[in-house]
Amino acid sequence: MSHATTMSHDDHHDDHPTGLKRWLFTTNHKEIGTLYLIFSLAAFMIGGAMAMVIRAELFVPGLQLVNPEFFNQMTTMHALVMIFGAVMPAFVGLANWMVPLMIGAPDMALPRMNNWSFWILPFAFFLLLMTLFLPSGGPASGWTLYPPLSLQGGTNIAFVIFAIHLMGISSIMGAINIIVTILNMRAPGMTLLRMPLFVWTWLITGFLLIAVMPVLAGAVTMLLTDRFFGTSFFNAAGGGDPVMYQHIFWFFGHPEVYIMILPAFGVISEILPTFSRKPLFGYTSMVYATASIAFLSFIVWAHHMFTVGMPLGANLFFMYATMVIAVPTGVKVFNWVSTMWRGSMTFETPMLFALGFIVLFTIGGFSGLMLAIVPADFQYHDTYFVVAHFHYVLVTGSVFAIMAGVYYWLPKWTGHMYNERLGKIHFWWSTISVNVLFFPQHYLGLAGMPRRIPDYAVQFAEFNMISSIGGFAFGLAQLLFIYIIWQAARGGERATDQVWDGARGLEWTVPSPAPLHTFDTPPKVDDSVTAHADRLV
């Protein structure tokens, strides 16, 4: 019996289907990671195209290109596609590729579930995008789907809710897989406090996903029954409360913000020590700071709701809790800067994106502190100041970290170095244009321009034009990013196994490109191969 089992196991390793079957039925973590990354890149471009529609309409005052209803559909779909299609799948893709390599595991713990968790996503996105072609059009109530507005449209809300359910199922399955892999499949000697920071941030993010995705599922299911089955959870005419939806949604929504930024912290914490040629400063405090952020993210949700009429005591509690969460984030920034202090730094493209992340994400953090102050938030709420704030966190935060990670690990994936000169052009082009795009929006918000409007008063015209020019330039820069990836995948200078001078960790001990199956024999881990040898001192 054991012999037959061994034979079937070997057959499984020797059987390499080609063509479409290879990608449809693969259970290999590297191939599934590649699928996630390609999917997220496609969603990034689709969401970016929607953003271009928004910025083109806002280029000058007046109604130019699209009607207001379609404009609202674009703002809603842009957010849903970018959050659930671009940022989250990209981080899951990085986790699929890198977590087993970093902990010395041969694969993910639940490979068939891994395949399923990916292939749910294209169907979910088909459901979401097809709403644009329904008679009632796409959802037009903002990505938060606040009632009563979300319940006043057509039947599109049903498709959106089912798509969100499918995406939530995919996220929960992926999170379970990552947690089980990290806790059960580490190589001998890879203790929890020897794990790379990227693995730690994903372990904590996995628990966040499992905790909050069912909350979103419950909220949108109540929306569904309100719209189609005569319930009145959020319908004031039937005794319901629209504000209750906001509380339930943001109990999911705020941890969701950290689901999209904690893996970014992990990526940056891998890149900085490599190009500073120093161990990460304060490894243990970084782990505790990450766990603190995750815990605190559950008790700050109502800072999105200061203007809904909560009691003064609630406003004060959420204001102070929001300020407290800035402390562990500040610890991380301090540790990153201390890692670079007196290091032997070089400025390859991954390092440039990591530095851009630190500077620009910190701007987003400071504007978040401004929004946390209740009386000030009454002025900022629902203006372009909020739009500027969360784009500094999610674009120059999450998206820049994803780009940094792609440049950092691309040679390990493809076996070829990318074009360093083009990579640096992409960085500077993206960084300059993204600031031209989003920084003026702070001033628009302070001057009182509301968000999610297709037309605006003439006094906002100049900054909107500048912002739109930055948006078109930033969108164009991402075509260069696609070309750089495509060029590296096709060929070029061969990458060494270590790739980067100063890189340490198990992923740099396997060949480049990483073979389909790695660590069939578990590696022995000690301080000589972990990235942060000072962590146990």
Salt bridges, closest charged atoms under 4 A:
GLU31 OE2 - ARG22 NE 2.61
ASP377 OD2 - HIS381 ND1 3.64
ASP382 OD2 - HIS381 NE2 3.97
ASP382 OD1 - ARG451 NH1 3.70
ASP501 OD2 - ARG277 NE 3.27
ASP527 OD1 - ARG194 NE 3.28
